[in-house]
Amino acid sequence: MRVAEAGSFTAGAEQSDVTTAQASRFISDLEVHLRTRLFNRTTRRIALTDAGNRYLRRSKVILALVDASEAEAGEARTSPAGVLRIHAPLSFGQIYVVPALTRYLENYPLVRAEVTLSQRFPDLLDEGFDVSLQVASTHLPDSALVSAKICRMPTVLCASPKYIESRGAPRSVSELHQHTCLQLVTPHFPVDRWRFEGRDGAAEIELRPGKLRVNSADALAVSLVEGFGIGPLPMLSALSALQSGALVRVLPEHELPGTTVYATYLSREYLDAKIRTWIAFLREFVTTALSTSHV
């Protein structure tokens, strides 16, 4: 294109930062590849052949498409657009991810979202997820994935007002032995003991075999609301019931070990704008929800 527009190998070569000999050889190689003469040459001038004119017109269209594609790809780092594929655990997804996502999509109309809620840890590359939200008791296991902390999720001890009215509220950790303690069985929480942190330091209670063990915090919340006993709930499962008054905190000056929610994604380099803005938006949304819970 540069040689044709300049009308000389020398001028075209200068624009391309190559020597005249190199420019001549490149075009000769192209003619061999195409098995077509693109330029008629004399000692003083060159001129495009009919085939050369047609090839030039097509080349301009192709290069314009390449420029547009590069501009579009570059904008992916600055302007959120396209399909955002998200994975999240069921409870966290329902309570936080979906509400946050509806507001995010209102702010970024060029983004569409696909959400998968499940408890398993997906393969982001094979399954095509942009972001996976993961809950861990401490740190995520080492992997090639990049992780960003979304929030710390406290675990609180809860019971229904009906239970407290009938059995009374324990005034110390040791008094929990006099109560019906429901047990949560998850990878993030020890099933046989509760360890508390409070203003007066750490305290621990060894749990006797309980009347009910549940491997789902949401299911445990239902039993607690029904007044069946006292049990530990991650704040994401307890928040709604605490705000409505269906549950109350037990030993509110004590807190059980919490969990941390992370956003994981494939690479920090050239991070797509929709991934970057979604993680920041979700972090702010969850932080605000937890800080304004008043429980």
C-alpha positions as CSV (number, residue, x, y, z in Angstrom):
1,M,0.0,0.0,0.0
2,R,2.7,2.5,0.9
3,V,4.7,1.8,-2.3
4,A,1.6,2.1,-4.4
5,E,0.5,5.4,-2.7
6,A,3.9,6.9,-2.8
7,G,4.5,5.8,-6.4
8,S,8.0,4.6,-5.7
9,F,9.9,1.9,-3.9
10,T,12.2,4.4,-2.2
11,A,9.4,6.5,-0.7
12,G,7.4,3.5,0.3
13,A,10.5,2.0,1.9
14,E,11.2,5.1,3.9
15,Q,7.6,5.2,5.3
16,S,8.0,1.5,6.3
17,D,11.4,2.0,7.8
18,V,13.1,-0.5,5.6
19,T,15.6,-0.2,2.8
20,T,14.6,0.2,-0.9
21,A,16.1,-3.2,-1.7
22,Q,14.0,-4.8,1.1
23,A,10.8,-3.2,-0.1
24,S,11.5,-4.4,-3.7
25,R,12.2,-7.9,-2.4
26,F,9.1,-8.0,-0.2
27,I,6.9,-7.1,-3.2
28,S,8.7,-9.5,-5.5
29,D,8.1,-12.3,-2.9
30,L,4.4,-11.3,-2.7
31,E,4.1,-11.5,-6.5
32,V,5.7,-14.9,-6.5
33,H,3.3,-16.0,-3.8
34,L,0.3,-14.6,-5.7
35,R,1.7,-15.7,-9.1
36,T,0.6,-12.3,-10.3
37,R,2.5,-9.1,-11.3
38,L,1.3,-6.2,-9.1
39,F,3.5,-3.5,-10.5
40,N,4.9,-2.7,-13.9
41,R,8.4,-1.3,-13.5
42,T,10.6,0.9,-15.6
43,T,14.0,2.5,-14.7
44,R,12.2,5.7,-13.8
45,R,8.7,4.8,-12.5
46,I,6.4,2.1,-11.4
47,A,2.7,1.7,-12.0
48,L,0.1,-0.7,-10.6
49,T,-1.2,-3.4,-12.9
50,D,-5.0,-4.1,-13.1
51,A,-4.5,-7.1,-10.7
52,G,-2.4,-4.8,-8.5
53,N,-5.2,-2.2,-8.3
54,R,-7.7,-4.9,-7.3
55,Y,-5.4,-6.3,-4.7
56,L,-4.8,-2.8,-3.3
57,R,-8.5,-2.2,-2.9
58,R,-9.0,-5.5,-1.0
59,S,-5.9,-4.8,1.1
60,K,-7.2,-1.4,2.2
61,V,-10.5,-3.1,3.4
62,I,-8.6,-5.8,5.2
63,L,-6.3,-3.4,7.0
64,A,-9.2,-1.2,8.0
65,L,-10.8,-4.2,9.6
66,V,-7.6,-5.0,11.4
67,D,-7.5,-1.4,12.7
68,A,-11.1,-1.6,13.9
69,S,-10.5,-5.0,15.5
70,E,-7.4,-3.7,17.4
71,A,-9.3,-0.6,18.5
72,E,-12.2,-2.8,19.8
73,A,-9.8,-5.1,21.6
74,G,-8.1,-2.1,23.2
75,E,-11.4,-0.7,24.3
76,A,-12.1,-3.9,26.3
77,R,-9.5,-2.7,28.8
78,T,-11.2,0.7,29.2
79,S,-14.9,0.4,28.3
80,P,-16.9,-2.5,29.9
81,A,-18.8,-4.3,27.1
82,G,-19.7,-7.9,26.1
83,V,-20.7,-10.9,28.0
84,L,-19.7,-11.2,31.7
85,R,-19.7,-14.9,32.8
86,I,-19.9,-15.3,36.6
87,H,-19.8,-18.3,38.9
88,A,-20.7,-18.0,42.6
89,P,-21.7,-20.2,45.5
90,L,-25.4,-20.6,45.9
91,S,-26.1,-18.5,49.0
92,F,-23.7,-15.8,48.3
93,G,-24.9,-15.6,44.7
94,Q,-28.5,-15.3,45.7
95,I,-28.1,-12.8,48.5
96,Y,-25.3,-10.6,47.1
97,V,-24.2,-11.4,43.6
98,V,-27.6,-11.2,41.8
99,P,-28.8,-8.0,43.5
100,A,-25.4,-6.4,42.9
101,L,-25.4,-7.5,39.3
102,T,-28.7,-6.0,38.4
103,R,-27.4,-2.6,39.5
104,Y,-24.1,-3.1,37.8
105,L,-25.9,-3.9,34.5
106,E,-27.9,-0.7,34.8
107,N,-24.7,1.3,35.1
108,Y,-23.0,-0.5,32.2
109,P,-25.6,-1.0,29.5
110,L,-23.1,-2.6,27.0
111,V,-22.5,-5.5,29.3
112,R,-24.6,-8.7,29.4
113,A,-24.2,-11.3,32.1
114,E,-24.5,-15.0,32.5
115,V,-24.6,-16.3,36.1
116,T,-24.0,-19.9,37.4
117,L,-24.7,-20.7,41.0
118,S,-23.2,-23.9,42.4
119,Q,-21.0,-25.1,45.4
120,R,-18.3,-26.6,43.2
121,F,-15.1,-24.9,42.2
122,P,-15.2,-24.6,38.4
123,D,-12.4,-24.6,35.9
124,L,-12.4,-21.0,34.7
125,L,-10.5,-21.7,31.5
126,D,-12.3,-24.9,30.3
127,E,-15.8,-23.6,31.4
128,G,-15.4,-20.1,30.1
129,F,-16.0,-18.1,33.3
130,D,-14.6,-14.6,33.6
131,V,-14.9,-14.5,37.5
132,S,-15.6,-17.1,40.1
133,L,-16.5,-16.1,43.7
134,Q,-15.1,-18.4,46.3
135,V,-15.5,-18.6,50.1
136,A,-12.5,-19.7,52.2
137,S,-11.9,-19.9,55.9
138,T,-8.4,-18.4,55.6
139,H,-6.6,-18.1,52.2
140,L,-7.4,-19.8,48.9
141,P,-5.1,-22.7,48.0
142,D,-2.2,-21.8,45.7
143,S,-3.1,-21.8,42.1
144,A,-2.4,-20.0,38.8
145,L,-5.5,-17.9,39.3
146,V,-5.5,-14.3,40.4
147,S,-7.6,-13.6,43.5
148,A,-9.0,-10.3,44.9
149,K,-10.6,-10.1,48.3
150,I,-14.2,-9.0,48.2
151,C,-15.1,-9.0,52.0
152,R,-14.7,-10.8,55.3
153,M,-17.9,-12.5,56.3
154,P,-18.3,-12.9,60.1
155,T,-20.0,-15.9,61.7
156,V,-22.5,-15.1,64.5
157,L,-24.3,-17.2,67.0
158,C,-28.1,-16.9,66.6
159,A,-31.4,-18.0,68.1
160,S,-35.1,-17.0,67.6
161,P,-36.8,-14.7,70.1
162,K,-39.2,-17.6,70.8
163,Y,-36.3,-19.8,71.9
164,I,-34.7,-17.1,74.1
165,E,-38.1,-16.4,75.7
166,S,-38.6,-20.1,76.6
167,R,-35.0,-21.0,77.5
168,G,-33.4,-17.7,78.4
169,A,-30.2,-16.2,76.9
170,P,-26.8,-17.6,77.8
171,R,-24.7,-15.0,79.6
172,S,-21.3,-16.7,79.0
173,V,-19.8,-19.2,76.6
174,S,-19.8,-21.9,79.3
175,E,-23.6,-21.5,79.7
176,L,-24.1,-22.8,76.2
177,H,-23.8,-26.3,77.6
178,Q,-27.3,-25.8,79.1
179,H,-28.8,-25.1,75.7
180,T,-29.7,-26.9,72.6
181,C,-26.8,-26.2,70.3
182,L,-27.3,-26.9,66.6
183,Q,-24.2,-27.8,64.6
184,L,-23.2,-26.5,61.2
185,V,-21.1,-29.0,59.1
186,T,-19.1,-27.2,56.5
187,P,-15.4,-27.2,55.3
188,H,-15.0,-23.8,56.8
189,F,-16.3,-24.5,60.3
190,P,-15.2,-27.1,63.0
191,V,-18.2,-29.2,63.8
192,D,-17.2,-30.4,67.3
193,R,-16.2,-27.1,68.9
194,W,-17.0,-23.4,68.8
195,R,-14.2,-21.0,69.3
196,F,-15.0,-17.4,70.1
197,E,-13.1,-14.1,70.1
198,G,-14.4,-11.4,72.3
199,R,-13.4,-8.3,74.3
200,D,-12.0,-10.5,77.1
201,G,-10.0,-12.7,74.7
202,A,-10.7,-16.2,73.3
203,A,-13.1,-18.8,74.6
204,E,-13.9,-22.3,73.4
205,I,-16.6,-24.8,74.0
206,E,-16.5,-28.5,73.2
207,L,-19.8,-29.5,71.8
208,R,-21.7,-32.6,72.9
209,P,-23.5,-34.7,70.2
210,G,-26.3,-32.4,69.2
211,K,-29.9,-33.0,68.3
212,L,-29.4,-31.6,64.8
213,R,-26.4,-31.3,62.4
214,V,-26.9,-29.5,59.0
215,N,-24.5,-29.0,56.2
216,S,-26.2,-25.9,54.8
217,A,-26.2,-22.6,56.6
218,D,-29.5,-21.6,55.0
219,A,-31.2,-24.8,56.2
220,L,-29.8,-24.2,59.7
221,A,-31.2,-20.7,59.6
222,V,-34.7,-22.2,59.0
223,S,-34.3,-24.5,62.1
224,L,-33.2,-21.5,64.2
225,V,-36.1,-19.3,63.1
226,E,-38.4,-22.2,64.1
227,G,-37.0,-21.9,67.6
228,F,-35.2,-25.3,67.7
229,G,-32.0,-24.1,69.3
230,I,-28.9,-21.9,69.1
231,G,-26.5,-22.1,66.2
232,P,-23.8,-20.4,64.2
233,L,-24.6,-18.7,60.9
234,P,-22.4,-16.9,58.4
235,M,-23.7,-13.3,58.2
236,L,-24.8,-13.8,54.6
237,S,-27.3,-16.4,55.8
238,A,-28.2,-14.6,59.0
239,L,-28.5,-11.0,57.8
240,S,-32.1,-11.0,56.5
241,A,-33.5,-12.8,59.6
242,L,-31.6,-10.6,62.0
243,Q,-32.8,-7.4,60.2
244,S,-36.4,-8.7,60.3
245,G,-36.2,-9.8,64.0
246,A,-36.8,-13.5,63.2
247,L,-33.4,-14.1,64.7
248,V,-31.4,-12.4,67.4
249,R,-27.7,-12.5,68.2
250,V,-26.6,-14.7,71.1
251,L,-23.6,-13.6,73.1
252,P,-23.2,-10.6,70.7
253,E,-20.0,-9.5,72.3
254,H,-18.4,-12.8,71.0
255,E,-17.7,-13.7,67.4
256,L,-17.0,-17.0,65.8
257,P,-14.3,-17.5,63.1
258,G,-15.5,-16.0,59.9
259,T,-14.8,-16.6,56.2
260,T,-13.4,-14.5,53.4
261,V,-15.0,-14.1,50.0
262,Y,-12.6,-13.9,47.0
263,A,-13.1,-13.1,43.4
264,T,-10.8,-15.3,41.2
265,Y,-10.0,-14.7,37.6
266,L,-7.4,-15.9,35.1
267,S,-4.9,-13.1,34.6
268,R,-4.0,-9.7,36.0
269,E,-2.4,-8.6,32.7
270,Y,-4.5,-6.6,30.4
271,L,-7.6,-7.2,32.6
272,D,-10.8,-6.7,30.7
273,A,-12.7,-3.7,31.9
274,K,-15.9,-5.6,32.6
275,I,-14.1,-7.9,35.0
276,R,-12.2,-5.1,36.7
277,T,-15.3,-2.9,37.2
278,W,-17.5,-5.8,38.3
279,I,-15.1,-6.9,41.0
280,A,-14.9,-3.3,42.3
281,F,-18.6,-2.8,42.1
282,L,-19.4,-6.1,44.0
283,R,-16.8,-5.3,46.7
284,E,-18.4,-1.9,47.4
285,F,-21.9,-3.4,47.3
286,V,-21.2,-6.1,49.8
287,T,-19.2,-3.8,52.1
288,T,-22.0,-1.3,52.2
289,A,-24.6,-4.0,52.8
290,L,-22.6,-5.5,55.7
291,S,-21.7,-2.1,57.3
292,T,-25.4,-0.9,57.2
293,S,-26.8,-4.1,58.6
294,H,-27.1,-2.7,62.2
295,V,-27.1,-6.2,63.7
